C-alpha cells in the first residue's frame, strides 16, 4: 500500500518558484500579496491537494479552538437539547466541540478527562456521572488554567462555575402540586444522591411533605438508575404495598412514562388511583395518555449559557465572579396528576 506524503507550503513554493513566506501569506490571502499571485497560489494548492495544518497553527498560538464536553449519556432529549445549545454558541464563536460520554461510569469519566487534556482542549463543559465523589481527575486541566464549567450535575469548586436550575424549588413545587390534588402517599423515584440534582429534588419533596403535615416515609423513596427496568420494578413493588401509594414523582420523564404504561396495564386508573409527575418536559410527556405533568428544564438554554460562560472566560482570560448560575424552570401541570377539577 502506497503512502501519500502531505503537501506542504514548500512543495507549492517549489512548483510556483516562489518563496515559502510568499506562499504562506498567499494562502492566508494577505493583502501584501498581489491578487493574481494569491490566485495562483490558491489554485496550485487546490490542484496539489494541500491541506492546512490547523492543529500545528493553533498550537503555535496556544489555542486549539476546541471545547471538550463530557456528559453522562447522549441518549436523552434533555442532553441532546443541551448539546444543541452548546453547538450553536460554540460555532458562532469559531469553536468546535469534542463530545464524550461517561456512560455513568467514574472510570470512563476519568479516561475522558485525560483524553481531552491530551487533546489540548481550550476549555471543558462537564455534567458528572452518578458516582463521581471528587474531581481530582480534572486537576491537571485546572492547574494548566483550562476553564471548567459544570452544568446540570455539578460539583462545588472555587475555580469552576456551575449552571443549574433550582432543583430544590422544583422538587417542592411538584410535591406540593400532588398534595394539592389530595395525594398523601407520594412515591419519589430518584437516582444517586451524590448528585446535586437528585439530592436537591429529594430535599424539596421532604420539605413539601413537612409543610403539609405529612410524615416522611423512606419506604416511599426509590433510589435507582431511573431506567425502564427500574421503573417496572418500582411499579411492581408499589402495587404490593398496603396501603398503596396514590402518587409518583419521578426524577425524569422516561421513568414516569413507563410507570404510567405499567400501571395502566395493571388496571390502575391514572390519575384517579395513582397520579404521576415527571421531570424534564421530554416530548414523550405529550405523547403518553394521559399527558404527563412535568417540569420544563431549559436544556437548550443551559447549553447556550454554559458555552457562552466558557467562551467569555477564554476570551477575557479571567474567571467569572459567579460560581453558580441558576436558570428558570416551570412546573407544567397536565392530566396525569389532575385529580381535582381546575378552578
C-alpha positions as CSV (number, residue, x, y, z in Angstrom):
1,X,0.0,0.0,0.0
2,X,1.5,3.4,-1.1
3,X,1.6,6.2,1.5
4,X,0.9,9.6,0.2
5,X,3.0,12.5,1.6
6,X,1.2,15.5,2.8
7,X,1.7,18.6,0.6
8,X,3.5,21.5,2.3
9,X,3.9,25.1,1.6
10,X,7.5,24.3,0.5
11,X,6.1,22.0,-2.3
12,X,3.8,24.7,-3.5
13,X,6.6,27.3,-3.4
14,X,8.9,25.0,-5.4
15,X,6.1,24.4,-8.0
16,X,5.5,28.1,-8.4
17,X,9.1,29.2,-8.0
18,X,8.1,31.5,-5.1
19,X,9.4,31.8,-1.6
20,X,7.7,29.7,1.2
21,X,6.9,33.0,3.0
22,X,5.1,34.4,0.0
23,X,3.1,31.1,-0.3
24,X,2.2,31.2,3.4
25,X,0.9,34.8,3.1
26,X,-0.9,34.0,-0.1
27,X,-2.7,31.1,1.5
28,X,-3.9,33.4,4.2
29,X,-5.0,35.9,1.5
30,X,-2.7,38.6,3.0
31,X,-3.2,42.0,1.3
32,X,0.5,42.4,0.8
33,X,0.4,39.7,-1.9
34,X,-0.9,40.7,-5.3
35,X,-4.3,39.4,-6.2
36,X,-3.1,37.5,-9.2
37,X,-0.3,35.9,-7.2
38,X,-2.8,34.9,-4.4
39,X,-5.0,33.3,-7.1
40,X,-2.0,31.3,-8.5
41,X,-1.1,30.1,-5.0
42,X,-4.6,29.1,-4.1
43,X,-5.2,27.3,-7.4
44,X,-1.9,25.4,-7.1
45,X,-2.7,24.5,-3.5
46,X,-6.0,23.1,-4.6
47,X,-4.5,21.2,-7.5
48,X,-1.8,19.6,-5.4
49,X,-4.3,18.6,-2.6
50,X,-2.8,20.9,0.1
51,X,-4.5,20.8,3.5
52,X,-3.7,23.5,6.0
53,X,-2.4,22.1,9.3
54,X,-4.7,23.9,11.7
55,X,-3.5,21.8,14.6
56,X,0.1,23.0,14.2
57,X,-1.1,26.5,13.6
58,X,-3.3,26.6,16.7
59,X,-0.5,25.1,18.8
60,X,1.7,27.9,17.9
61,X,-1.0,30.3,19.1
62,X,-1.5,28.1,22.2
63,X,-5.1,27.7,21.2
64,X,-6.9,24.7,19.5
65,X,-10.4,26.3,19.2
66,X,-11.9,23.1,20.6
67,X,-14.1,22.7,23.7
68,X,-14.4,19.4,25.4
69,X,-17.8,18.1,26.6
70,X,-18.4,15.2,29.0
71,X,-21.9,14.1,29.6
72,X,-23.3,11.0,31.4
73,X,-25.3,9.8,28.4
74,X,-26.2,11.1,25.0
75,X,-29.5,9.2,24.6
76,X,-31.8,11.6,26.3
77,X,-33.8,14.5,24.9
78,X,-32.5,16.8,27.7
79,X,-28.9,16.2,26.9
80,X,-29.5,16.5,23.2
81,X,-31.0,19.9,23.8
82,X,-28.1,21.0,26.0
83,X,-25.5,19.9,23.3
84,X,-27.6,21.7,20.6
85,X,-27.4,24.9,22.6
86,X,-23.6,24.5,23.1
87,X,-23.0,23.8,19.4
88,X,-24.9,27.0,18.4
89,X,-22.8,29.3,20.6
90,X,-19.5,27.5,20.0
91,X,-19.9,27.6,16.2
92,X,-20.8,31.2,16.3
93,X,-17.6,31.9,18.2
94,X,-15.4,29.7,15.9
95,X,-15.0,26.8,18.3
96,X,-15.7,23.1,17.7
97,X,-16.9,20.6,20.3
98,X,-15.4,17.2,21.2
99,X,-18.2,15.3,22.9
100,X,-17.7,12.2,25.0
101,X,-20.0,10.3,27.4
102,X,-19.1,8.6,30.7
103,X,-22.0,6.1,30.5
104,X,-22.5,6.8,34.2
105,X,-19.0,5.3,34.9
106,X,-16.5,7.2,37.0
107,X,-13.7,5.2,35.4
108,X,-14.8,6.2,31.9
109,X,-15.2,9.8,33.1
110,X,-11.6,9.8,34.2
111,X,-10.4,8.4,30.9
112,X,-12.4,11.0,29.0
113,X,-10.9,13.8,31.1
114,X,-7.4,12.5,30.4
115,X,-8.1,12.2,26.7
116,X,-9.4,15.7,26.4
117,X,-6.5,17.0,28.4
118,X,-4.1,15.3,25.9
119,X,-6.1,16.7,23.0
120,X,-5.3,20.2,24.4
121,X,-8.9,21.4,24.6
122,X,-9.2,25.1,25.4
123,X,-12.0,24.5,27.9
124,X,-14.3,21.9,29.3
125,X,-18.0,21.6,29.9
126,X,-19.0,18.7,32.2
127,X,-22.1,17.0,33.6
128,X,-20.9,14.4,36.2
129,X,-21.6,10.7,36.3
130,X,-23.7,9.2,39.1
131,X,-20.8,8.0,41.2
132,X,-18.2,10.8,41.0
133,X,-17.0,11.6,44.5
134,X,-14.3,14.1,43.7
135,X,-13.0,15.9,40.7
136,X,-9.3,15.1,41.1
137,X,-9.2,13.8,37.5
138,X,-9.8,17.4,36.3
139,X,-7.0,18.9,38.4
140,X,-4.4,18.7,35.6
141,X,-6.7,20.8,33.4
142,X,-7.3,23.3,36.2
143,X,-3.6,23.6,37.0
144,X,-3.0,24.4,33.3
145,X,-5.6,27.2,33.6
146,X,-8.1,25.4,31.4
147,X,-11.5,26.7,32.4
148,X,-14.0,24.1,33.6
149,X,-17.8,24.7,33.6
150,X,-20.1,22.2,35.3
151,X,-23.8,22.0,34.1
152,X,-26.8,20.2,35.5
153,X,-24.9,17.7,37.6
154,X,-22.3,19.9,39.2
155,X,-19.5,20.0,41.8
156,X,-18.8,22.9,44.1
157,X,-15.2,24.1,43.3
158,X,-13.9,27.7,43.7
159,X,-12.4,27.7,40.2
160,X,-15.4,26.4,38.5
161,X,-18.8,27.9,37.5
162,X,-21.9,25.7,37.8
163,X,-25.0,26.1,35.6
164,X,-28.2,24.7,37.3
165,X,-31.9,25.2,37.9
166,X,-33.3,25.4,41.5
167,X,-33.9,21.7,41.8
168,X,-34.9,22.1,45.5
169,X,-37.7,24.5,44.5
170,X,-38.8,22.3,41.5
171,X,-39.0,19.2,43.8
172,X,-41.0,21.2,46.3
173,X,-43.4,22.5,43.6
174,X,-44.1,19.1,42.1
175,X,-44.7,17.5,45.5
176,X,-46.9,20.5,46.6
177,X,-49.0,20.1,43.4
178,X,-49.6,16.4,44.1
179,X,-50.6,17.2,47.7
180,X,-53.0,19.9,46.4
181,X,-54.7,17.1,44.3
182,X,-55.3,15.1,47.5
183,X,-52.3,12.8,47.4
184,X,-50.8,11.7,50.7
185,X,-48.6,8.7,49.9
186,X,-46.3,10.0,47.3
187,X,-43.6,7.8,45.9
188,X,-40.4,9.6,44.9
189,X,-38.2,7.8,42.3
190,X,-34.7,9.3,42.1
191,X,-31.1,8.5,41.4
192,X,-27.7,8.7,43.2
193,X,-27.9,11.3,46.0
194,X,-24.2,12.1,45.3
195,X,-25.5,14.3,42.5
196,X,-27.0,17.7,43.4
197,X,-30.0,17.4,41.0
198,X,-31.3,14.3,42.9
199,X,-30.3,15.3,46.4
200,X,-31.9,18.8,46.0
201,X,-35.2,17.4,44.5
202,X,-35.4,15.0,47.4
203,X,-35.0,17.9,49.9
204,X,-37.8,19.7,48.1
205,X,-40.0,16.7,48.3
206,X,-39.3,16.2,52.0
207,X,-40.0,19.9,52.9
208,X,-43.3,19.9,51.0
209,X,-44.4,16.9,52.9
210,X,-43.3,18.5,56.2
211,X,-45.1,21.8,55.4
212,X,-48.3,19.9,54.8
213,X,-48.0,17.7,58.0
214,X,-47.3,14.5,56.1
215,X,-44.7,12.2,57.7
216,X,-41.7,11.3,55.6
217,X,-41.6,7.6,54.8
218,X,-38.3,6.3,53.5
219,X,-40.1,3.2,52.1
220,X,-41.7,5.5,49.5
221,X,-38.3,6.8,48.2
222,X,-36.7,4.6,45.5
223,X,-33.1,5.3,44.5
224,X,-32.1,3.6,41.3
225,X,-30.7,4.4,37.8
226,X,-34.0,5.7,36.5
227,X,-34.0,3.1,33.7
228,X,-37.0,1.4,32.1
229,X,-36.3,-1.8,34.0
230,X,-36.1,0.2,37.3
231,X,-39.5,1.8,36.7
232,X,-41.0,-1.6,36.0
233,X,-39.6,-2.9,39.3
234,X,-40.8,0.1,41.2
235,X,-44.3,-0.3,39.9
236,X,-44.4,-4.0,40.9
237,X,-43.3,-3.0,44.4
238,X,-45.7,-0.2,44.9
239,X,-48.7,-2.3,43.7
240,X,-48.0,-4.7,46.5
241,X,-47.8,-2.0,49.2
242,X,-50.5,-1.7,51.7
243,X,-51.8,1.0,51.8
244,X,-51.0,1.6,48.2
245,X,-49.3,4.9,47.2
246,X,-51.5,7.4,45.5
247,X,-48.9,9.3,43.5
248,X,-45.5,9.0,41.9
249,X,-43.0,11.9,41.5
250,X,-40.2,10.6,39.1
251,X,-36.9,12.5,38.5
252,X,-37.2,12.0,34.8
253,X,-40.0,11.8,32.2
254,X,-38.9,8.5,30.7
255,X,-39.3,6.8,34.1
256,X,-42.7,8.4,34.7
257,X,-44.0,7.5,31.2
258,X,-43.0,3.9,31.7
259,X,-44.8,3.9,35.1
260,X,-48.0,5.1,33.5
261,X,-47.7,2.4,30.9
262,X,-47.1,-0.3,33.5
263,X,-49.8,0.9,35.9
264,X,-52.4,1.1,33.2
265,X,-51.6,-2.5,32.1
266,X,-52.2,-3.5,35.7
267,X,-55.7,-1.9,35.7
268,X,-54.7,1.2,37.6
269,X,-56.5,4.4,36.6
270,X,-54.2,7.5,36.1
271,X,-54.6,9.9,37.8
272,X,-57.7,8.8,39.8
273,X,-55.9,5.8,41.5
274,X,-52.3,7.0,41.2
275,X,-51.3,10.5,40.0
276,X,-47.9,10.7,38.1
277,X,-45.5,13.5,37.6
278,X,-42.1,13.5,35.9
279,X,-39.2,15.9,35.2
280,X,-37.5,17.5,32.0
281,X,-40.5,18.1,29.7
282,X,-39.4,15.4,27.3
283,X,-41.5,15.2,24.1
284,X,-42.7,11.8,25.5
285,X,-44.6,13.7,28.1
286,X,-47.1,14.9,25.5
287,X,-47.4,11.6,23.7
288,X,-48.4,9.3,26.7
289,X,-52.0,9.2,27.6
290,X,-52.8,10.9,29.9
291,X,-50.3,13.7,29.1
292,X,-47.6,13.9,31.8
293,X,-47.2,16.6,34.4
294,X,-43.6,17.6,34.4
295,X,-41.0,20.3,35.0
296,X,-39.7,22.3,32.0
297,X,-36.0,22.1,32.3
298,X,-34.4,24.5,29.7
299,X,-31.8,22.2,28.2
300,X,-31.1,24.4,25.1
301,X,-30.7,27.5,27.3
302,X,-28.5,25.6,29.7
303,X,-26.2,24.6,26.8
304,X,-26.1,28.2,25.5
305,X,-25.3,29.7,28.9
306,X,-22.6,27.1,29.6
307,X,-20.9,27.6,26.3
308,X,-21.2,31.4,26.5
309,X,-19.8,31.5,30.0
310,X,-16.8,29.3,29.0
311,X,-16.0,31.3,25.8
312,X,-16.2,34.5,27.8
313,X,-13.6,33.1,30.2
314,X,-11.4,32.1,27.3
315,X,-11.7,35.5,25.6
316,X,-11.2,37.6,28.6
317,X,-8.6,35.3,30.2
318,X,-10.0,35.7,33.7
319,X,-12.6,34.0,35.9
320,X,-16.2,34.9,36.3
321,X,-17.4,36.4,39.6
322,X,-20.4,34.0,39.6
323,X,-19.8,30.5,41.0
324,X,-23.4,29.4,40.3
325,X,-25.8,30.5,37.6
326,X,-29.4,29.5,38.3
327,X,-31.7,29.2,35.3
328,X,-35.5,29.4,35.4
329,X,-37.8,26.3,35.4
330,X,-41.5,25.9,35.1
331,X,-44.0,23.3,36.5
332,X,-46.3,22.2,33.7
333,X,-49.5,20.6,35.0
334,X,-51.2,18.1,32.7
335,X,-53.8,15.4,33.0
336,X,-51.6,12.7,34.6
337,X,-51.8,14.4,38.0
338,X,-55.1,16.3,37.9
339,X,-57.4,14.5,40.3
340,X,-59.5,17.6,41.1
341,X,-61.3,19.8,38.5
342,X,-59.4,23.0,37.6
343,X,-60.9,26.0,39.4
